[in-house]
């Protein structure tokens, strides 16, 4: 976003220290000017903020159509850092060992405390963040994806701007037969934060939940998925201002076009269920 030049440089330095073949790098200025970058880094400055999925899609295209110049892409938030120099090699080994592996989600840990927030473990049973497993979604700012996934199912949904874009892509990838792993041994250091720090958080979370269901779920599951999240939201007793914003986004999710509808197959629903996260929650 252009306001963390020191953190960005530390991230780039941690990428440059990775063992094995050098990692090619692209930095996208998402509606913000870029600082001076190391030689060889691909730089893209966008005139406006396209949102998280839009910015990452531009980063994908920086390596050719659907990232075709490379086999795997890392996505790293600009205030993150790779503390271990062997992470890139772990990523290479993971994709080489499993041709069906499409996406890997890293473990995010606070650099001071080592704590991994529960919301950063992409499964329902999140009490042990040090346990790796197959999962049904991933963390966009600390992940790696095979570019063949983008070539097959497309990129992130730019309409979402912020929130749930990873799950939209994950569901499409799973429906196409790819697998997703959460790897606790691949670590990104990132300061502990709360997503509600973003002013548009409650509205976009609600809108995009509805869009996620409308775009991807078989029709009988759409009201179930949305209804469960409605009840969970009310059970969490949000503030009056947060609930007002949430309701606004909820209504917007039904009224506003959400992009193409491509409902997953019922066998994918069963696959998600066997992985521990049926697509009603």
Residue pairs with C-beta under 8 A, 6 or more apart in sequence:
1 30
1 31
1 32
1 49
1 78
2 29
2 30
2 31
2 32
2 33
2 34
2 35
3 32
4 78
4 79
5 35
7 78
7 79
7 80
7 81
8 27
8 35
8 78
8 79
9 35
10 81
11 76
11 78
11 79
11 80
11 81
11 82
12 25
12 27
12 37
12 38
12 41
14 81
14 82
14 83
15 23
15 25
15 74
15 76
15 82
15 88
16 22
16 23
16 38
17 82
17 85
18 82
18 85
18 86
18 87
18 88
18 89
19 85
19 86
19 88
19 89
20 88
20 89
20 92
23 74
23 88
24 40
24 42
24 63
24 70
25 38
25 40
25 41
25 42
26 41
26 42
26 43
26 44
26 59
26 62
26 63
27 34
27 37
27 41
27 42
27 43
27 44
27 78
28 44
28 46
28 55
28 56
28 58
28 59
28 62
29 43
29 44
29 45
29 46
30 46
30 49
30 50
30 51
30 54
30 55
30 58
31 46
31 47
31 48
31 49
31 50
32 45
32 49
33 45
34 43
34 45
37 43
42 62
42 63
44 58
44 59
44 62
46 55
46 58
49 55
50 57
50 58
50 158
50 161
51 158
51 160
51 161
51 162
52 140
52 156
52 160
52 161
52 162
52 165
53 140
53 155
53 156
53 157
53 158
53 160
53 161
53 165
54 156
54 158
54 161
56 75
56 140
56 155
56 156
57 155
57 156
57 158
59 73
59 75
60 66
60 67
60 73
60 147
60 150
60 155
61 67
63 69
63 70
63 73
63 147
64 70
66 147
66 150
66 151
66 155
67 73
67 147
67 150
67 151
68 147
68 151
70 147
71 95
71 146
71 147
71 148
72 91
72 92
72 95
72 144
72 145
72 146
72 147
73 144
73 145
73 147
74 88
74 91
74 143
74 144
75 140
75 141
75 142
75 143
75 144
75 145
76 82
76 141
76 142
76 188
77 141
77 142
77 188
77 190
79 190
79 191
80 108
80 141
80 142
80 188
80 189
80 190
81 111
81 188
81 189
81 190
82 88
82 187
82 188
82 189
83 111
83 187
83 189
84 187
87 106
87 186
87 187
90 183
90 185
90 186
91 104
91 144
91 186
94 101
94 104
94 181
94 183
95 101
95 104
95 144
95 146
98 179
100 177
100 178
100 179
101 146
101 178
101 179
101 180
101 181
102 145
102 146
102 148
102 149
102 173
102 178
102 179
102 180
103 138
103 143
103 144
103 145
103 146
103 149
103 169
103 170
103 173
103 178
103 180
103 181
104 138
104 143
104 144
104 145
104 180
104 181
104 182
104 183
104 186
105 122
105 135
105 137
105 138
105 139
105 142
105 143
105 180
105 181
105 182
105 183
106 139
106 142
106 143
106 144
106 183
106 186
106 187
106 188
107 116
107 120
107 121
107 129
107 130
107 142
107 182
107 183
107 184
107 185
107 186
107 187
107 188
108 116
108 117
108 120
108 139
108 142
108 187
108 188
108 189
108 190
109 115
109 116
109 187
109 188
109 189
109 190
110 116
110 117
110 189
110 190
110 191
110 192
111 189
111 190
111 191
112 191
113 192
115 192
116 129
117 192
118 126
118 127
118 129
119 126
119 195
120 129
120 139
121 129
121 182
122 135
122 136
122 137
122 138
122 139
122 182
123 133
123 135
123 136
123 182
123 276
123 277
124 276
124 277
124 281
125 276
129 184
130 184
131 184
132 181
132 182
132 183
132 184
132 185
133 181
133 182
134 179
134 180
134 181
134 182
134 275
135 180
135 181
135 182
135 275
135 277
136 167
136 170
136 171
136 174
136 180
136 272
136 275
136 276
136 277
137 166
137 167
137 170
137 171
137 180
137 277
138 166
138 170
138 180
138 182
139 166
140 156
140 165
140 166
141 188
141 190
142 188
142 190
143 166
144 186
146 178
149 169
149 173
149 176
149 178
152 176
153 169
153 172
153 173
153 175
153 176
154 172
155 169
156 165
156 166
156 168
156 169
157 165
157 168
157 169
157 211
157 215
157 259
159 211
159 258
159 259
160 168
160 204
160 208
160 211
161 204
162 198
162 200
162 201
162 204
162 208
163 195
163 201
163 204
163 205
163 208
164 205
164 208
164 209
164 211
164 212
165 208
167 212
168 211
168 212
168 215
168 216
170 180
171 212
171 216
171 264
171 268
171 272
171 279
172 216
172 262
172 264
173 180
174 180
174 264
174 268
174 271
174 272
175 216
175 262
175 264
175 265
175 268
195 201
195 205
196 202
196 242
200 245
201 245
202 238
202 242
202 243
202 245
202 246
202 249
203 245
203 246
203 248
203 249
203 252
204 249
205 246
205 249
206 233
206 245
206 246
206 247
206 248
206 249
206 250
206 252
206 253
207 249
207 250
207 252
207 253
207 256
208 249
208 253
209 225
209 226
209 229
209 250
209 253
210 226
210 250
210 253
210 254
210 258
211 253
211 258
211 259
212 225
213 221
213 222
213 225
213 226
214 222
214 253
214 258
214 261
215 258
215 259
215 260
215 261
215 262
216 261
216 262
216 263
216 264
216 279
217 225
217 263
217 264
217 279
218 263
218 264
218 266
218 269
219 263
221 269
221 279
221 280
224 280
225 279
225 280
225 281
228 280
228 281
229 281
230 250
232 281
233 243
233 246
238 246
264 279
269 278
269 279
272 278
272 279
